């Protein structure tokens, strides 16, 4: 049977190619929109390093446990960045974008901690992960979608596609993780499918954003990445219409 390390080396190769291609594509994107691309490229870079470390066996089985340190760091960064960018595309406030950073962190920590501890703690970790996904979906389909009505049509469509892409892919990953914890699959299947899902989420989202980056409305004079994100939208201010 093929060793799991071969799967990770193959995954690293795909990520490396994707990173090189997207870096080349970056040159054709306006300076203002590049600020939306840098975080996604960072996700790919961190994931590439983490995958190589896992393939080399570095940082896995920390302290004699099943803790996968490179994978943990990769997940913490990847899901926080991708979810926050999705909220950012809807023109959400800094506070709400922060929620989309914190919730994935809680999910990742709860899941890994639960798997590490096992027993009742494991069930709690799985519960937190699933509830977190449900809460993210609730916010995206409710409050965030309402805020998205205030952004231009093309950007709203971009947010809608990004939201659906992540909800589907990460939802599938969570379902697979639950089955893996139940030991439905052997180690090779877990490594292969897990690596494939990670590629779909990271490389897929990056390619999607780069292909549709022109839909993001920016101030070509120099928009900051979070410049469009305010504690409260202008529409929420009592004096927004110039009234007393």
Beta strands, then each sheet from edge to edge (+ up, - down):
end
